[in-house]
Each structure stands twice: as C-alpha cells, then as structure tokens.
C-alpha cells in the first residue's frame, strides 16, 4: 500500500490515507487518483517504513519520516518533521527528529528517566514493580 499525507496551507499534515499500489505506482499518479476521488488539496507521498532517515526494511528512506497528523512538511529538506515534544529540544538535521539538549542517562530494571522541561533535564523515576 502507498500512503499519502494531505497538507494544509502551512504545510502541516491534516490527514494520512492509504492507496492501493495499483492506483499509485508513482507519486503523481497516486495524487491524480486521490483527486479523482474528490479529495482535493496538496498531497505528498510518505513511506510507512521510514523513520529518522532510515528504511526499516532496508529499502530507500523516503522523506526522512512517515508522516503523521500535525507533522510539518519541510520543502527544502523534502522531509516530514514531527512536532517538537519540548521547546528546549533541537532538530537533528540528518534524521529530522527532535533530540534533547542532553543525552538520556541509562536506566535500570527499577529506575527510569523522563524529560522535565522545567529543569531542562532528565529526572529519575522508579519503575513500577510487576508481579
């Protein structure tokens, strides 16, 4: 199946749909098929198997990330970029993923780490014990 993302006027993804490969052997044909269904607007193809610039099945990565609702399509990078999870995080130009300003410490079976934007750092928490 091919996947397509509908962009609003600010290049924000509003919708993602699947299209049969027979109806979308390439991006332009897929867009024409979508329009023939009465679904107007700007559509860009996205790859379900692409994350952080890598194709998880060993294929060619496509537009850095699989598009999701509220992702931004960056025309210059030809990439889908997820919303920033926190104001302090920075965009990795290679992967088009957001990264914390400091590396996450290693956890253990009982201790984990979560981001705290108020302190702009990681805070420790105790993981629940499952019996």
C-alpha positions in Angstrom: 0.0 0.0 0.0 1.1 3.5 -0.7 0.5 6.3 1.9 -0.2 9.9 1.2 -0.4 12.9 3.5 -2.7 15.9 3.0 -1.1 19.2 3.8 -2.8 22.4 4.8 -1.7 25.9 3.7 1.1 25.9 6.4 2.4 22.5 5.2 1.0 20.8 8.3 -0.2 17.2 7.8 -4.0 17.1 8.3 -4.7 13.5 7.1 -2.9 10.4 6.1 -4.5 7.8 3.8 -3.6 4.5 2.2 -3.9 4.0 -1.6 -3.7 0.7 -3.4 -0.3 0.3 -5.1 -2.1 -0.3 -8.4 -3.7 3.2 -8.1 -0.4 4.8 -7.1 2.5 3.2 -9.0 4.3 6.6 -8.5 3.6 9.7 -6.5 2.0 11.8 -9.3 -0.3 9.0 -10.4 -1.3 8.5 -6.8 -2.1 12.2 -6.3 -4.2 12.2 -9.5 -6.1 9.1 -8.2 -6.8 10.8 -4.9 -8.1 13.9 -6.7 -10.3 11.7 -8.8 -12.0 10.6 -5.6 -12.9 14.2 -4.9 -10.2 14.6 -2.2 -8.7 18.0 -3.2 -5.7 19.7 -1.7 -2.0 19.2 -1.6 -0.9 15.6 -1.1 2.6 14.2 -0.6 3.6 10.5 -0.6 5.1 9.2 2.6 6.7 5.9 3.5 5.3 3.8 6.3 8.7 2.1 6.7 10.8 5.3 7.0 11.9 6.7 10.4 14.7 9.1 11.2 16.1 8.8 7.6 16.3 5.0 7.7 14.1 2.5 6.0 13.3 -0.3 8.5 13.2 -3.0 5.8 16.5 -2.0 4.2 14.9 0.0 1.3 15.5 3.5 0.3 14.3 6.0 3.0 11.7 8.5 1.8 11.2 12.0 3.2 13.0 11.2 6.4 9.9 10.1 8.4 6.5 8.6 7.9 4.0 11.5 8.1 1.7 11.8 11.0 -1.1 14.3 11.9 0.4 17.6 12.8 3.8 16.8 11.3 5.4 19.6 9.2 6.4 19.0 5.6 9.7 20.9 5.0 10.0 21.6 1.3 13.7 22.5 1.5 14.6 19.2 3.2 11.8 17.3 1.4 11.1 15.8 4.8 8.3 15.2 7.3 9.2 16.5 10.7 7.2 15.6 13.8 6.1 18.3 16.2 8.7 19.2 18.8 7.9 17.5 22.1 9.6 20.3 24.2 10.7 23.8 23.4 14.3 23.0 24.5 14.8 20.1 22.1 16.7 20.6 18.9 16.1 19.3 15.4 18.7 16.8 14.2 19.2 17.9 10.6 20.1 14.4 9.4 17.2 12.4 10.9 14.6 15.3 11.1 13.8 14.0 14.6 13.9 16.1 17.8 16.6 15.4 20.3 17.1 16.6 23.9 19.9 19.0 24.7 21.5 16.4 26.9 21.7 12.7 26.4 19.3 10.5 28.4 21.1 8.6 31.2 21.0 4.8 31.2 18.2 3.3 33.3 18.0 0.1 35.2 15.3 -2.5 35.8 13.9 -0.4 38.6 14.9 3.2 37.6 13.9 5.1 34.6 14.4 8.6 33.3 11.8 11.1 31.9 12.3 14.6 30.5 11.4 17.6 32.7 11.1 20.8 30.7 11.0 22.9 33.9 14.6 22.0 34.8 15.5 21.3 31.1 16.9 18.0 32.0 16.2 14.4 32.8 14.7 13.3 36.1 14.8 9.9 37.7 11.7 7.9 38.5 11.1 4.4 40.0 9.6 2.0 37.6 6.5 0.0 38.8 7.3 -3.5 40.0 5.3 -6.1 38.1 4.4 -9.2 40.0 
